[in-house]
Amino acid sequence: MTAHRAIVVGLGGLGSAALHRIAAELGPGPGVLGIEQFALGHRRGASQDHSRIIRLAQHQAHYAALAAPAYAAWHEVEAESGQQLLTRTGGLVVEDRVARRGIDSGTRNIEGYCEVFDRFGVAYELLDADALVERWPQFRVDGGEQALYQAESGIVDAAKANAVHIALARAHGAEIMTDTPVRAVRPDGDGVAVVTDRGTLRADRVVVTADAWTNRVLGETGPTLPLTVLQEQVTYYSTPHLAEFAPSRFPVFMWHGRHNFYGFPVHGEVATKLGQHMGGHETTAEDRTFEPDPVRRARYADFVARHVPRFGGPELYTKTCLYTVPPDQDFIIDTLPEHPQVVVANGAGHAFKFAALIGQLLADLVVGRAPSHPIDAFSITRPALTDPAFPRSFHV
Ligand SMILES: Cc1cc2nc3c(=O)[nH]c(=O)nc-3n(C[C@H](O)[C@H](O)[C@H](O)COP(=O)(O)OP(=O)(O)OC[C@H]3O[C@@H](n4cnc5c(N)ncnc54)[C@H](O)[C@@H]3O)c2cc1C
């Protein structure tokens, strides 16, 4: 049985970042292996698209504590690879107070963001509806909107970042096995057996970054995690008003109203992009389809027509994608309590901005070092993951 120092199961956004950092840590030379069930860059998971929002804007302290280090981690990857992965556009959080009347938004509101910004010393601007459209006439408002602007927000080029992480991992001596589903990970003494159709491998440490397939991979290690898989979708619009929506003139935005929309300037495609956070229907990695939901498609078009009319245009395409979310919508970054040689990560539908940093944190856990940043909130033994009665904090 071939022995490895570490095996990463699943090479999406989190796994490719982990493989890079672990290979850098344990390399150069052999001993670090990444296994992907499909081809690299496949579109069946959560990480394959031109863009993901990165932002310092967080309404929870345990993410705000990681936000600036996440930028630093991406800059390290850019420096090591010579590749630009981040595009700074500035970012808006717009809250439609009228539409949200009666909706319990918890801390996901202007006050929540400002409270955390003030606590972490992040600079921002507050704008009322008039100031918003004066600054960005691309928007149309009803008058009850409030917005905050943060200059560091922008775009991570997700697909490119995954490929860069894989290339850097290879540069540190990592091997990659594609089109090889891992059938099981079996703790074995102080190591782990990794069962594939191409044979059983052994590793001192295994990192499972399998997102929607996590419970399948961990099936033999303990209780099933209460993860909800959602089929999300984003639409690209071939706007004829390209210059107005260039990254230098139009920020990434999140619009908190009856639904939570997010949008991107022209990037990756000659098109703008719109999505709805947590708007998807429940599914599984096996049952998901690539068919856009017509109800959401129409909802997006209504939002565009009402609030950013020139952002729209003929639809280029609508792409589906998976969120895999614990009941409290928090990440999982931890080792298994019974089998500390198995490390698990889940991004809860909002982790790409942190992927480079999560890669580093997973490497910390693999080498048995104290995590370089606080991750207690992402423990695998927290009540949301262990108490069957723990309520989901979201509606499907
Ligand atoms: C529409 C959409 C928009 C998003 N927008 C943002 C955003 O703006 N900002 C942000 O920060 N985050 C965003 N996210 C969330 C972010 O993209 C995810 O949190 C992140 O990509 C998760 O990465 P992952 O590596 O865990 O998952 P995945 O990319 O799904 O990777 C898991 C990998 O494991 C492999 N795998 C599974 N089982 C096995 C097995 N048995 N053997 C071998 N390989 C296996 C899979 O094939 C897959 O490649 C968005 C997500 C979606 C879907």
The ligand as an SDF file (V2000), in Angstrom:
LIG
                    3D

 53 58  0  0  0  0  0  0  0  0999 V2000
  -23.5390   30.3290   -7.2080 C   0  0  0  0  0  0  0  0  0  0  0  0
  -22.4910   30.4730   -6.1360 C   0  0  0  0  0  0  0  0  0  0  0  0
  -22.0100   31.7240   -5.8340 C   0  0  0  0  0  0  0  0  0  0  0  0
  -21.0560   31.8840   -4.8350 C   0  0  0  0  0  0  0  0  0  0  0  0
  -20.5730   33.1260   -4.5870 N   0  0  0  0  0  0  0  0  0  0  0  0
  -19.6040   33.2850   -3.6520 C   0  0  0  0  0  0  0  0  0  0  0  0
  -18.9980   34.5680   -3.4560 C   0  0  0  0  0  0  0  0  0  0  0  0
  -19.3440   35.5410   -4.1280 O   0  0  0  0  0  0  0  0  0  0  0  0
  -18.0140   34.6650   -2.5270 N   0  0  0  0  0  0  0  0  0  0  0  0
  -17.5980   33.5770   -1.7940 C   0  0  0  0  0  0  0  0  0  0  0  0
  -16.7230   33.7490   -0.9490 O   0  0  0  0  0  0  0  0  0  0  0  0
  -18.1360   32.3460   -1.9580 N   0  0  0  0  0  0  0  0  0  0  0  0
  -19.1190   32.1860   -2.8690 C   0  0  0  0  0  0  0  0  0  0  0  0
  -19.6530   30.9490   -3.0840 N   0  0  0  0  0  0  0  0  0  0  0  0
  -19.2410   29.8190   -2.2450 C   0  0  0  0  0  0  0  0  0  0  0  0
  -17.9620   29.1870   -2.6860 C   0  0  0  0  0  0  0  0  0  0  0  0
  -17.9080   29.1190   -4.0880 O   0  0  0  0  0  0  0  0  0  0  0  0
  -17.8330   27.8180   -2.0300 C   0  0  0  0  0  0  0  0  0  0  0  0
  -17.9260   27.9590   -0.6320 O   0  0  0  0  0  0  0  0  0  0  0  0
  -16.5270   27.1330   -2.3980 C   0  0  0  0  0  0  0  0  0  0  0  0
  -16.3390   27.1530   -3.7720 O   0  0  0  0  0  0  0  0  0  0  0  0
  -16.5400   25.7050   -1.8780 C   0  0  0  0  0  0  0  0  0  0  0  0
  -15.3880   25.0740   -2.3630 O   0  0  0  0  0  0  0  0  0  0  0  0
  -15.1630   23.5220   -2.1020 P   0  0  0  0  0  0  0  0  0  0  0  0
  -13.7940   23.2410   -2.5690 O   0  0  0  0  0  0  0  0  0  0  0  0
  -15.5250   23.1940   -0.7140 O   0  0  0  0  0  0  0  0  0  0  0  0
  -16.2800   22.8180   -2.9850 O   0  0  0  0  0  0  0  0  0  0  0  0
  -16.2030   22.1970   -4.4590 P   0  0  0  0  0  0  0  0  0  0  0  0
  -15.6450   23.1430   -5.4270 O   0  0  0  0  0  0  0  0  0  0  0  0
  -17.5300   21.6230   -4.7510 O   0  0  0  0  0  0  0  0  0  0  0  0
  -15.1140   21.0270   -4.3160 O   0  0  0  0  0  0  0  0  0  0  0  0
  -15.3780   19.7620   -3.8010 C   0  0  0  0  0  0  0  0  0  0  0  0
  -14.6180   18.8050   -4.7040 C   0  0  0  0  0  0  0  0  0  0  0  0
  -14.5820   17.5160   -4.1150 O   0  0  0  0  0  0  0  0  0  0  0  0
  -14.6750   16.5690   -5.1630 C   0  0  0  0  0  0  0  0  0  0  0  0
  -15.1030   15.3070   -4.5880 N   0  0  0  0  0  0  0  0  0  0  0  0
  -16.2730   15.0640   -3.9440 C   0  0  0  0  0  0  0  0  0  0  0  0
  -16.3620   13.7880   -3.5820 N   0  0  0  0  0  0  0  0  0  0  0  0
  -15.2210   13.1850   -4.0070 C   0  0  0  0  0  0  0  0  0  0  0  0
  -14.7140   11.8380   -3.9250 C   0  0  0  0  0  0  0  0  0  0  0  0
  -15.4190   10.8770   -3.3640 N   0  0  0  0  0  0  0  0  0  0  0  0
  -13.5020   11.5860   -4.4630 N   0  0  0  0  0  0  0  0  0  0  0  0
  -12.7600   12.5740   -5.0480 C   0  0  0  0  0  0  0  0  0  0  0  0
  -13.2010   13.8600   -5.1730 N   0  0  0  0  0  0  0  0  0  0  0  0
  -14.3960   14.1450   -4.6530 C   0  0  0  0  0  0  0  0  0  0  0  0
  -15.7360   17.1930   -6.0880 C   0  0  0  0  0  0  0  0  0  0  0  0
  -15.7570   16.6080   -7.3440 O   0  0  0  0  0  0  0  0  0  0  0  0
  -15.2940   18.6510   -6.0780 C   0  0  0  0  0  0  0  0  0  0  0  0
  -14.3660   18.9330   -7.0850 O   0  0  0  0  0  0  0  0  0  0  0  0
  -20.5920   30.7550   -4.0960 C   0  0  0  0  0  0  0  0  0  0  0  0
  -21.0660   29.4740   -4.4210 C   0  0  0  0  0  0  0  0  0  0  0  0
  -21.9980   29.3210   -5.4300 C   0  0  0  0  0  0  0  0  0  0  0  0
  -22.5040   27.9560   -5.7340 C   0  0  0  0  0  0  0  0  0  0  0  0
  1  2  1  0
  2  3  1  0
  2 52  2  0
  3  4  2  0
  4  5  1  0
  4 50  1  0
  5  6  2  0
  6  7  1  0
  6 13  1  0
  7  8  2  0
  7  9  1  0
  9 10  1  0
 10 11  2  0
 10 12  1  0
 12 13  2  0
 13 14  1  0
 14 15  1  0
 14 50  1  0
 15 16  1  0
 16 17  1  0
 16 18  1  0
 18 19  1  0
 18 20  1  0
 20 21  1  0
 20 22  1  0
 22 23  1  0
 23 24  1  0
 24 25  2  0
 24 26  1  0
 24 27  1  0
 27 28  1  0
 28 29  2  0
 28 30  1  0
 28 31  1  0
 31 32  1  0
 32 33  1  0
 33 34  1  0
 33 48  1  0
 34 35  1  0
 35 36  1  0
 35 46  1  0
 36 37  1  0
 36 45  1  0
 37 38  2  0
 38 39  1  0
 39 40  1  0
 39 45  2  0
 40 41  1  0
 40 42  2  0
 42 43  1  0
 43 44  2  0
 44 45  1  0
 46 47  1  0
 46 48  1  0
 48 49  1  0
 50 51  2  0
 51 52  1  0
 52 53  1  0
M  END
$$$$
